[in-house]
Amino acid sequence: MLSLGLFIAVLAGAGSSSPGPPASPVDAGSPLTRSRSTLVHPQDGPHLDFELRVEPDLVRLSVQLNLACADELVGALREDTYRLDPVEIEPLREALAGYFEDHSELHANGKRLFGTLSHFDWTPPDLERMPYYPRFGARALTTIRLGFEFPSAEAAETLRFAWGTYPPNLTVSEERALAPPLEVRTRVIAYGTHEAFVLRDDAPELVWNAPPESERLRMLEVPGSLRAETPSLSTRPGLWLSLGLGIAGLVIAGTRTERRRQGLGLSLAGFLLALGIGLDPGLAQDGDITAPAAQKIFLALHTNLYRSFDSTREEEIYAALTTAVDGALLDTLYTEMLTSLSMQEEGGARAEVEALRHGPMETVKASLTPNSFDLMAQWQVDAAVHHFGHFHRRTTGYKALYNVGLGEDGWKIQGAETLEQVRLATSTDDPGRSLSDAPRPEEIQPTPASSEDSR
């Protein structure tokens, strides 16, 4: 998720009896401490971004802008033009909050919504990056974030958002008369989907329609009953029919008639068919699950782990995880997943998962029982943080050993041990980093197809 919704709240109060996600592994601290930990990289000029998040009874509007843009919008007086002193924060907050309320308009399902300011913080400039912002310097690198909440009687199926002010884009030209109007990048995040828009002075409004049900966040169906998926020898009807055919053939062959030869042929065919069924690799012995069935179950559970983080609220993420993870492991895996999706080089911003690719999987043959199995998995994750009109993307490879068990609520992950985590590639289109320290993406080797071999 994006940098304006980056801080994980403690969702279950001390006296609450309902389960909720544990505190974030990143300590948010005070607003100033929190803002210092969230690095963003605007352009060398006025910069403004919007993000809209749809929740069941709420629409959240997050705003990111730099001090250069704030000066264009409200022109708050400061002692030092290039410096924002903490004592000047409150007047700037009030001025910006009033400005955005007056110059933006949000409709959901055809009805106008009215919001209130729910969040404000700012990030002092990163002085090491000053050489890459020669025009506006600290004013470009001082970033400000505001959050507005718009209560809604129902979940939004349509949104209409309009913004009315587009200052000159002084990054393109220092001459105001020649500078084109600023473009405002906007993202709508809802129902596990992300859609990008660009607002301009000649197109100051976006219209968003909710995706169809088939394209919304959906958890994969996990195969349920073991015996329904993998019948054992004792419940295989074809096996008993084949054996019966073989025995019948022997009975016919035992009679001294002209059908003795046909009886022998029938018996041979029946026993060969029974042998083929008994050697079927997809057949469980004594009710044990098979390797292919175990891998099918794991793929659904593991995919659901990552799909859970496409939800828009932390309590939704936590609730989705409970469908794939056993309660004893839930808090631990929730925290580990947050950490793995956190881009520390971006101040701990949680990245969006753009792609999940599973590689080789090996079931531990000795662990296959009717109610549990162990599996070694490898996979790759493409994740990205989008902010201030650009992205920071990375690809990470993982290897882990999982234990999966069958309980009253079906199959769930009951144990996980990460064995390997390797950064495979990074990239960014941040102009400052592209001129300085942006790592070059490495060639990513294709991941082999999943193996059905068990060890």
Kinemage of the C-alpha trace (Angstrom):
@kinemage 1
@onewidth
@group {chain A} dominant
@subgroup {mainchain}
@vectorlist {calphas} color= white
{ca met a 1} P 0.000 0.000 0.000
{ca leu a 2} L 1.033 3.551 -0.534
{ca ser a 3} L 2.986 5.839 1.704
{ca leu a 4} L -0.049 7.653 3.080
{ca gly a 5} L -1.468 4.485 4.500
{ca leu a 6} L 1.753 2.995 5.640
{ca phe a 7} L 1.404 2.870 9.387
{ca ile a 8} L -0.126 -0.231 10.850
{ca ala a 9} L -2.560 0.437 13.659
{ca val a 10} L -3.076 -1.799 16.656
{ca leu a 11} L -6.497 -2.997 15.629
{ca ala a 12} L -7.570 -4.832 18.776
{ca gly a 13} L -7.823 -2.849 21.992
{ca ala a 14} L -6.512 -4.185 25.253
{ca gly a 15} L -9.992 -5.115 26.396
{ca ser a 16} L -11.224 -6.535 23.097
{ca ser a 17} L -12.104 -10.188 22.886
{ca ser a 18} L -12.090 -10.344 19.092
{ca pro a 19} L -8.839 -11.304 17.378
{ca gly a 20} L -6.923 -8.581 15.590
{ca pro a 21} L -3.554 -8.001 14.033
{ca pro a 22} L -0.607 -7.326 16.331
{ca ala a 23} L 1.203 -4.027 16.383
{ca ser a 24} L 3.278 -3.178 13.348
{ca pro a 25} L 6.954 -4.184 13.519
{ca val a 26} L 7.769 -0.533 12.685
{ca asp a 27} L 7.253 1.825 15.611
{ca ala a 28} L 5.257 4.755 14.282
{ca gly a 29} L 6.144 7.003 17.192
{ca ser a 30} L 5.178 10.666 17.201
{ca pro a 31} L 3.998 12.382 13.995
{ca leu a 32} L 7.397 13.957 13.497
{ca thr a 33} L 9.249 10.703 14.170
{ca arg a 34} L 6.876 8.861 11.873
{ca ser a 35} L 7.315 11.369 9.071
{ca arg a 36} L 11.085 11.228 9.329
{ca ser a 37} L 10.946 7.471 8.749
{ca thr a 38} L 8.919 7.781 5.532
{ca leu a 39} L 11.168 8.818 2.673
{ca val a 40} L 9.496 10.102 -0.481
{ca his a 41} L 11.080 11.538 -3.604
{ca pro a 42} L 9.182 14.368 -5.326
{ca gln a 43} L 10.312 16.119 -8.482
{ca asp a 44} L 12.419 19.297 -8.452
{ca gly a 45} L 9.396 21.575 -8.439
{ca pro a 46} L 5.828 21.650 -7.120
{ca his a 47} L 4.457 18.127 -6.764
{ca leu a 48} L 1.058 16.801 -5.694
{ca asp a 49} L -0.480 13.298 -5.546
{ca phe a 50} L -3.858 11.961 -4.442
{ca glu a 51} L -4.904 8.501 -3.316
{ca leu a 52} L -8.488 7.333 -2.723
{ca arg a 53} L -9.232 4.166 -0.721
{ca val a 54} L -12.686 2.633 -0.646
{ca glu a 55} L -13.727 0.905 2.574
{ca pro a 56} L -17.132 -0.532 3.529
{ca asp a 57} L -18.373 2.631 5.269
{ca leu a 58} L -15.683 5.131 4.404
{ca val a 59} L -13.641 6.682 1.616
{ca arg a 60} L -10.165 7.867 2.578
{ca leu a 61} L -8.429 10.637 0.666
{ca ser a 62} L -4.661 10.795 1.120
{ca val a 63} L -2.708 13.792 -0.144
{ca gln a 64} L 1.036 14.090 -0.718
{ca leu a 65} L 2.678 17.336 -1.698
{ca asn a 66} L 5.988 19.062 -1.216
{ca leu a 67} L 6.624 22.457 0.329
{ca ala a 68} L 7.093 23.978 -3.121
{ca cys a 69} L 3.547 22.966 -4.021
{ca ala a 70} L 2.194 24.146 -0.655
{ca asp a 71} L 3.690 27.558 -1.381
{ca glu a 72} L 1.880 27.632 -4.721
{ca leu a 73} L -1.434 26.685 -3.124
{ca val a 74} L -1.590 28.604 0.156
{ca gly a 75} L 1.592 30.695 0.299
{ca ala a 76} L 1.966 30.344 4.074
{ca leu a 77} L 4.459 32.869 5.444
{ca arg a 78} L 7.697 31.514 6.884
{ca glu a 79} L 10.737 33.112 8.463
{ca asp a 80} L 12.996 31.186 6.080
{ca thr a 81} L 11.600 30.533 2.599
{ca tyr a 82} L 13.528 27.245 2.284
{ca arg a 83} L 12.948 25.998 5.802
{ca leu a 84} L 9.852 24.808 7.640
{ca asp a 85} L 10.162 25.390 11.363
{ca pro a 86} L 8.109 23.202 13.744
{ca val a 87} L 6.349 26.303 15.112
{ca glu a 88} L 5.070 27.005 11.597
{ca ile a 89} L 3.462 23.575 11.213
{ca glu a 90} L 0.092 24.317 12.788
{ca pro a 91} L -0.701 27.383 10.644
{ca leu a 92} L 0.346 25.425 7.547
{ca arg a 93} L -1.838 22.468 8.570
{ca glu a 94} L -4.893 24.683 9.012
{ca ala a 95} L -4.280 26.499 5.741
{ca leu a 96} L -3.819 23.305 3.713
{ca ala a 97} L -6.764 21.492 5.329
{ca gly a 98} L -9.080 24.372 4.486
{ca tyr a 99} L -7.691 24.665 0.968
{ca phe a 100} L -8.215 21.005 0.087
{ca glu a 101} L -11.719 21.048 1.556
{ca asp a 102} L -12.598 24.084 -0.563
{ca his a 103} L -10.979 22.983 -3.838
{ca ser a 104} L -11.852 19.267 -4.033
{ca glu a 105} L -15.167 17.488 -4.383
{ca leu a 106} L -15.948 13.806 -3.852
{ca his a 107} L -19.109 11.931 -4.818
{ca ala a 108} L -19.825 8.255 -4.064
{ca asn a 109} L -22.756 6.443 -5.649
{ca gly a 110} L -24.007 9.782 -6.926
{ca lys a 111} L -24.037 11.506 -3.521
{ca arg a 112} L -21.580 14.145 -2.386
{ca leu a 113} L -19.483 13.189 0.644
{ca phe a 114} L -18.026 15.647 3.141
{ca gly a 115} L -14.785 14.823 4.885
{ca thr a 116} L -12.740 15.792 7.896
{ca leu a 117} L -8.984 15.960 8.373
{ca ser a 118} L -7.796 12.786 10.117
{ca his a 119} L -4.027 12.859 9.618
{ca phe a 120} L -1.209 15.345 9.059
{ca asp a 121} L 2.562 14.891 9.091
{ca trp a 122} L 5.635 16.163 7.300
{ca thr a 123} L 9.138 15.020 6.368
{ca pro a 124} L 12.152 17.345 6.728
{ca pro a 125} L 14.424 17.366 3.659
{ca asp a 126} L 17.046 14.688 3.120
{ca leu a 127} L 20.089 16.931 2.728
{ca glu a 128} L 22.111 14.210 1.005
{ca arg a 129} L 19.729 14.462 -1.942
{ca met a 130} L 20.016 18.239 -2.293
{ca pro a 131} L 22.490 18.126 -5.240
{ca tyr a 132} L 19.795 16.467 -7.368
{ca tyr a 133} L 17.255 19.233 -6.679
{ca pro a 134} L 19.155 22.348 -7.793
{ca arg a 135} L 16.096 24.519 -8.484
{ca phe a 136} L 13.949 24.144 -5.387
{ca gly a 137} L 16.286 22.297 -3.017
{ca ala a 138} L 14.772 21.862 0.450
{ca arg a 139} L 11.368 23.120 -0.712
{ca ala a 140} L 11.119 20.198 -3.119
{ca leu a 141} L 12.390 17.676 -0.577
{ca thr a 142} L 10.211 18.801 2.346
{ca thr a 143} L 7.142 16.598 1.974
{ca ile a 144} L 3.725 16.932 3.572
{ca arg a 145} L 0.936 14.364 3.970
{ca leu a 146} L -2.714 14.920 4.812
{ca gly a 147} L -5.468 12.352 5.273
{ca phe a 148} L -9.215 12.999 5.023
{ca glu a 149} L -12.041 10.637 5.957
{ca phe a 150} L -15.369 10.730 4.122
{ca pro a 151} L -18.052 8.681 5.903
{ca ser a 152} L -20.410 6.850 3.576
{ca ala a 153} L -23.673 5.045 4.259
{ca glu a 154} L -22.651 2.224 1.921
{ca ala a 155} L -19.613 0.894 0.124
{ca ala a 156} L -18.849 2.942 -2.968
{ca glu a 157} L -19.542 1.353 -6.336
{ca thr a 158} L -18.816 4.593 -8.202
{ca leu a 159} L -16.603 7.567 -7.357
{ca arg a 160} L -16.349 11.003 -8.886
{ca phe a 161} L -13.480 13.153 -7.675
{ca ala a 162} L -12.638 16.657 -8.874
{ca trp a 163} L -9.656 18.892 -8.102
{ca gly a 164} L -9.601 22.534 -9.104
{ca thr a 165} L -6.037 23.953 -8.850
{ca tyr a 166} L -3.094 23.248 -11.155
{ca pro a 167} L -0.082 25.494 -10.488
{ca pro a 168} L 2.635 25.817 -13.148
{ca asn a 169} L 4.923 22.833 -13.489
{ca leu a 170} L 8.181 24.638 -12.773
{ca thr a 171} L 10.119 21.396 -13.156
{ca val a 172} L 9.568 21.655 -16.910
{ca ser a 173} L 10.344 25.362 -17.142
{ca glu a 174} L 11.476 27.968 -14.639
{ca glu a 175} L 9.571 30.577 -16.664
{ca arg a 176} L 6.043 30.627 -15.253
{ca ala a 177} L 4.609 31.852 -18.530
{ca leu a 178} L 6.108 28.892 -20.377
{ca ala a 179} L 5.508 26.210 -17.746
{ca pro a 180} L 2.558 23.889 -18.440
{ca pro a 181} L 0.014 23.274 -15.679
{ca leu a 182} L 0.967 20.634 -13.146
{ca glu a 183} L -0.491 17.145 -13.646
{ca val a 184} L -1.813 15.432 -10.518
{ca arg a 185} L -1.465 11.664 -10.380
{ca thr a 186} L -4.234 9.906 -8.531
{ca arg a 187} L -4.792 6.279 -7.514
{ca val a 188} L -7.990 4.543 -6.483
{ca ile a 189} L -7.558 1.455 -4.306
{ca ala a 190} L -10.652 -0.662 -3.708
{ca tyr a 191} L -11.715 -4.295 -3.468
{ca gly a 192} L -8.156 -5.515 -3.896
{ca thr a 193} L -7.633 -3.565 -7.129
{ca his a 194} L -5.569 -0.481 -8.012
{ca glu a 195} L -6.367 1.986 -10.788
{ca ala a 196} L -4.333 5.051 -11.811
{ca phe a 197} L -5.632 8.382 -13.128
{ca val a 198} L -4.061 11.714 -14.106
{ca leu a 199} L -5.921 14.944 -13.321
{ca arg a 200} L -5.148 18.028 -15.459
{ca asp a 201} L -6.524 21.522 -15.752
{ca asp a 202} L -8.382 20.471 -18.932
{ca ala a 203} L -9.563 17.186 -17.342
{ca pro a 204} L -9.924 17.992 -13.630
{ca glu a 205} L -12.251 15.110 -12.758
{ca leu a 206} L -11.965 11.337 -12.538
{ca val a 207} L -14.804 8.842 -12.676
{ca trp a 208} L -14.193 5.407 -11.177
{ca asn a 209} L -16.452 2.374 -11.345
{ca ala a 210} L -16.014 -0.627 -9.077
{ca pro a 211} L -14.692 -3.738 -10.819
{ca pro a 212} L -17.103 -6.627 -11.417
{ca glu a 213} L -17.342 -9.242 -8.692
{ca ser a 214} L -15.206 -11.653 -10.720
{ca glu a 215} L -12.255 -9.215 -10.649
{ca arg a 216} L -12.405 -8.217 -6.985
{ca leu a 217} L -10.254 -9.611 -4.222
{ca arg a 218} L -11.054 -13.311 -4.052
{ca met a 219} L -9.450 -16.015 -2.014
{ca leu a 220} L -8.767 -19.271 -3.808
{ca glu a 221} L -10.826 -22.263 -2.785
{ca val a 222} L -8.705 -24.687 -0.786
{ca pro a 223} L -9.359 -28.380 -1.481
{ca gly a 224} L -11.341 -29.688 1.466
{ca ser a 225} L -11.853 -33.328 2.381
{ca leu a 226} L -8.759 -35.463 2.072
{ca arg a 227} L -10.662 -38.611 1.239
{ca ala a 228} L -12.771 -36.851 -1.348
{ca glu a 229} L -9.584 -35.692 -3.077
{ca thr a 230} L -7.375 -38.771 -2.716
{ca pro a 231} L -9.179 -42.108 -2.291
{ca ser a 232} L -7.111 -44.886 -0.772
{ca leu a 233} L -6.756 -48.475 -1.860
{ca ser a 234} L -9.500 -49.576 0.512
{ca thr a 235} L -12.015 -47.133 -1.014
{ca arg a 236} L -11.046 -47.529 -4.691
{ca pro a 237} L -14.061 -49.213 -6.400
{ca gly a 238} L -12.149 -49.925 -9.611
{ca leu a 239} L -9.607 -51.972 -7.694
{ca trp a 240} L -12.214 -54.289 -6.202
{ca leu a 241} L -14.003 -54.655 -9.531
{ca ser a 242} L -10.747 -55.632 -11.232
{ca leu a 243} L -9.896 -58.159 -8.529
{ca gly a 244} L -13.409 -59.613 -8.800
{ca leu a 245} L -12.968 -59.912 -12.548
{ca gly a 246} L -9.698 -61.768 -12.078
{ca ile a 247} L -11.183 -64.181 -9.559
{ca ala a 248} L -14.201 -64.807 -11.790
{ca gly a 249} L -11.840 -65.643 -14.626
{ca leu a 250} L -10.032 -68.177 -12.432
{ca val a 251} L -13.346 -69.799 -11.524
{ca ile a 252} L -14.298 -70.108 -15.178
{ca ala a 253} L -10.836 -71.460 -16.055
{ca gly a 254} L -11.160 -74.064 -13.278
{ca thr a 255} L -14.167 -75.634 -14.946
{ca arg a 256} L -13.302 -78.265 -17.538
{ca thr a 257} L -15.204 -76.701 -20.375
{ca glu a 258} L -14.418 -75.136 -23.725
{ca arg a 259} L -14.418 -71.689 -21.943
{ca arg a 260} L -11.258 -72.443 -19.961
{ca arg a 261} L -9.087 -70.346 -22.299
{ca gln a 262} L -11.495 -67.391 -22.143
{ca gly a 263} L -11.497 -67.662 -18.343
{ca leu a 264} L -7.705 -67.492 -18.190
{ca gly a 265} L -7.717 -64.426 -20.431
{ca leu a 266} L -10.382 -62.763 -18.317
{ca ser a 267} L -8.466 -63.520 -15.124
{ca leu a 268} L -5.206 -62.149 -16.547
{ca ala a 269} L -6.910 -58.959 -17.695
{ca gly a 270} L -8.557 -58.423 -14.306
{ca phe a 271} L -5.370 -58.905 -12.298
{ca leu a 272} L -3.326 -56.686 -14.646
{ca leu a 273} L -5.942 -53.942 -14.316
{ca ala a 274} L -5.871 -54.261 -10.526
{ca leu a 275} L -2.070 -54.051 -10.584
{ca gly a 276} L -2.207 -50.876 -12.658
{ca ile a 277} L -4.652 -49.274 -10.239
{ca gly a 278} L -2.534 -50.259 -7.257
{ca leu a 279} L 0.580 -48.695 -8.800
{ca asp a 280} L -1.183 -45.401 -9.637
{ca pro a 281} L 1.079 -42.606 -8.228
{ca gly a 282} L -1.976 -40.472 -7.554
{ca leu a 283} L -3.437 -43.083 -5.169
{ca ala a 284} L -2.971 -42.745 -1.428
{ca gln a 285} L -1.856 -45.674 0.669
{ca asp a 286} L -3.955 -46.335 3.786
{ca gly a 287} L -5.606 -42.878 3.518
{ca asp a 288} L -2.381 -40.825 3.337
{ca ile a 289} L -2.497 -37.715 1.168
{ca thr a 290} L -0.534 -37.794 -2.090
{ca ala a 291} L 2.213 -35.385 -3.132
{ca pro a 292} L 0.182 -33.846 -6.019
{ca ala a 293} L -2.828 -33.302 -3.731
{ca ala a 294} L -0.605 -31.754 -1.042
{ca gln a 295} L 0.915 -29.331 -3.544
{ca lys a 296} L -2.527 -28.341 -4.803
{ca ile a 297} L -3.641 -27.550 -1.247
{ca phe a 298} L -0.459 -25.607 -0.478
{ca leu a 299} L -0.646 -23.482 -3.644
{ca ala a 300} L -4.143 -22.294 -2.737
{ca leu a 301} L -3.188 -21.523 0.879
{ca his a 302} L 0.048 -19.749 -0.014
{ca thr a 303} L -1.568 -17.681 -2.761
{ca asn a 304} L -4.242 -16.616 -0.267
{ca leu a 305} L -1.513 -15.405 2.097
{ca tyr a 306} L -0.456 -12.776 -0.419
{ca arg a 307} L -3.976 -12.007 -1.636
{ca ser a 308} L -4.887 -11.161 1.951
{ca phe a 309} L -2.607 -8.111 1.743
{ca asp a 310} L -4.592 -6.732 -1.198
{ca ser a 311} L -7.300 -5.771 1.290
{ca thr a 312} L -7.669 -2.086 2.077
{ca arg a 313} L -7.851 -2.250 5.889
{ca glu a 314} L -5.630 -4.031 8.391
{ca glu a 315} L -8.529 -5.832 10.062
{ca glu a 316} L -9.578 -7.127 6.629
{ca ile a 317} L -6.053 -8.394 6.021
{ca tyr a 318} L -6.026 -10.153 9.367
{ca ala a 319} L -9.454 -11.699 8.811
{ca ala a 320} L -8.412 -12.946 5.366
{ca leu a 321} L -5.267 -14.504 6.800
{ca thr a 322} L -7.322 -16.552 9.257
{ca thr a 323} L -8.706 -18.535 6.316
{ca ala a 324} L -5.210 -19.774 5.453
{ca val a 325} L -3.225 -19.794 8.715
{ca asp a 326} L -3.759 -21.671 11.964
{ca gly a 327} L -4.451 -19.436 14.973
{ca ala a 328} L -1.277 -20.353 16.833
{ca leu a 329} L 0.816 -19.119 13.899
{ca leu a 330} L -1.358 -16.182 12.860
{ca asp a 331} L 0.329 -13.302 14.714
{ca thr a 332} L 3.818 -14.496 13.828
{ca leu a 333} L 3.102 -14.924 10.126
{ca tyr a 334} L 1.185 -11.622 9.968
{ca thr a 335} L 4.215 -9.766 11.341
{ca glu a 336} L 6.654 -11.666 9.099
{ca met a 337} L 4.590 -10.891 6.006
{ca leu a 338} L 4.443 -7.195 6.906
{ca thr a 339} L 8.205 -7.183 7.362
{ca ser a 340} L 8.835 -8.967 4.060
{ca leu a 341} L 6.613 -6.470 2.212
{ca ser a 342} L 8.205 -3.491 3.943
{ca met a 343} L 10.688 -1.498 1.876
{ca gln a 344} L 13.072 -0.236 4.510
{ca glu a 345} L 14.890 1.870 1.932
{ca glu a 346} L 11.577 3.727 1.544
{ca gly a 347} L 11.181 4.337 5.256
{ca gly a 348} L 9.286 1.108 5.885
{ca ala a 349} L 6.561 1.735 3.302
{ca arg a 350} L 4.542 -1.393 2.632
{ca ala a 351} L 4.788 -2.418 -0.979
{ca glu a 352} L 1.988 -3.658 -3.198
{ca val a 353} L 2.394 -7.202 -4.510
{ca glu a 354} L 2.347 -6.984 -8.296
{ca ala a 355} L 3.179 -10.622 -9.094
{ca leu a 356} L 3.616 -13.927 -7.261
{ca arg a 357} L 5.422 -16.776 -9.018
{ca his a 358} L 5.744 -20.217 -7.462
{ca gly a 359} L 8.777 -22.316 -8.310
{ca pro a 360} L 9.745 -25.890 -7.453
{ca met a 361} L 7.911 -27.589 -4.594
{ca glu a 362} L 8.897 -30.788 -2.852
{ca thr a 363} L 6.735 -32.684 -0.419
{ca val a 364} L 8.495 -34.497 2.410
{ca lys a 365} L 7.372 -38.037 1.632
{ca ala a 366} L 7.693 -39.292 5.192
{ca ser a 367} L 5.378 -36.512 6.409
{ca leu a 368} L 2.372 -37.471 4.271
{ca thr a 369} L -0.498 -38.526 6.533
{ca pro a 370} L -4.272 -38.202 6.250
{ca asn a 371} L -4.206 -34.966 8.297
{ca ser a 372} L -0.880 -33.217 7.657
{ca phe a 373} L 2.150 -32.869 5.431
{ca asp a 374} L 5.413 -30.903 5.143
{ca leu a 375} L 6.404 -29.121 1.959
{ca met a 376} L 9.466 -27.206 0.781
{ca ala a 377} L 8.496 -24.265 -1.426
{ca gln a 378} L 10.306 -21.675 -3.527
{ca trp a 379} L 8.685 -18.535 -4.943
{ca gln a 380} L 9.345 -15.008 -6.181
{ca val a 381} L 7.476 -11.787 -5.360
{ca asp a 382} L 7.426 -8.578 -7.394
{ca ala a 383} L 6.469 -5.670 -5.109
{ca ala a 384} L 6.405 -1.906 -5.580
{ca val a 385} L 5.826 1.334 -3.701
{ca his a 386} L 4.139 4.043 -5.799
{ca his a 387} L 4.375 7.634 -4.595
{ca phe a 388} L 4.933 11.126 -5.925
{ca gly a 389} L 4.279 9.983 -9.469
{ca his a 390} L 6.906 7.272 -9.605
{ca phe a 391} L 7.716 3.844 -8.229
{ca his a 392} L 10.352 1.825 -6.409
{ca arg a 393} L 10.143 -1.835 -7.370
{ca arg a 394} L 11.952 -4.962 -6.231
{ca thr a 395} L 11.866 -8.702 -6.823
{ca thr a 396} L 12.644 -11.055 -3.938
{ca gly a 397} L 13.121 -14.810 -3.977
{ca tyr a 398} L 12.150 -17.013 -1.031
{ca lys a 399} L 12.579 -20.595 0.123
{ca ala a 400} L 10.728 -21.970 3.135
{ca leu a 401} L 9.566 -25.188 4.792
{ca tyr a 402} L 5.857 -25.321 5.629
{ca asn a 403} L 3.729 -27.639 7.719
{ca val a 404} L 0.094 -27.894 6.659
{ca gly a 405} L -2.574 -29.557 8.780
{ca leu a 406} L -6.235 -30.508 8.453
{ca gly a 407} L -8.495 -29.201 11.225
{ca glu a 408} L -12.138 -28.470 11.835
{ca asp a 409} L -11.982 -25.482 9.461
{ca gly a 410} L -10.154 -27.356 6.711
{ca trp a 411} L -6.525 -27.227 5.643
{ca lys a 412} L -4.368 -24.445 7.095
{ca ile a 413} L -0.695 -23.581 7.405
{ca gln a 414} L 0.404 -24.593 10.900
{ca gly a 415} L 4.156 -24.044 10.717
{ca ala a 416} L 6.580 -22.016 8.597
{ca glu a 417} L 10.353 -21.721 8.577
{ca thr a 418} L 11.987 -19.293 6.152
{ca leu a 419} L 15.231 -20.787 4.859
{ca glu a 420} L 16.264 -18.225 2.253
{ca gln a 421} L 15.380 -14.662 1.219
{ca val a 422} L 17.338 -13.118 -1.655
{ca arg a 423} L 16.940 -9.748 -3.386
{ca leu a 424} L 16.907 -10.546 -7.116
{ca ala a 425} L 16.315 -7.136 -8.687
{ca thr a 426} L 15.494 -3.517 -7.854
{ca ser a 427} L 14.439 -0.612 -10.034
{ca thr a 428} L 13.059 2.910 -9.736
{ca asp a 429} L 12.026 5.793 -11.943
{ca asp a 430} L 12.788 8.344 -9.213
{ca pro a 431} L 14.734 11.087 -11.042
{ca gly a 432} L 17.033 11.736 -8.094
{ca arg a 433} L 18.058 8.131 -7.710
{ca ser a 434} L 18.361 7.511 -11.420
{ca leu a 435} L 21.124 10.141 -11.366
{ca ser a 436} L 22.806 8.831 -8.254
{ca asp a 437} L 22.504 5.566 -6.405
{ca ala a 438} L 19.668 3.623 -8.065
{ca pro a 439} L 20.681 -0.058 -8.205
{ca arg a 440} L 20.597 -1.497 -11.694
{ca pro a 441} L 18.067 -4.299 -12.136
{ca glu a 442} L 19.677 -7.710 -12.369
{ca glu a 443} L 18.582 -10.302 -14.867
{ca ile a 444} L 15.882 -12.423 -13.268
{ca gln a 445} L 16.120 -16.086 -14.155
{ca pro a 446} L 12.785 -17.718 -15.040
{ca thr a 447} L 11.460 -19.907 -12.267
{ca pro a 448} L 11.088 -23.577 -13.258
{ca ala a 449} L 7.627 -25.068 -13.280
{ca ser a 450} L 6.368 -26.710 -10.105
{ca ser a 451} L 7.653 -30.216 -9.596
{ca glu a 452} L 5.360 -33.058 -8.610
{ca asp a 453} L 8.186 -35.243 -7.420
{ca ser a 454} L 8.207 -36.048 -3.745
{ca arg a 455} L 11.279 -36.849 -1.799
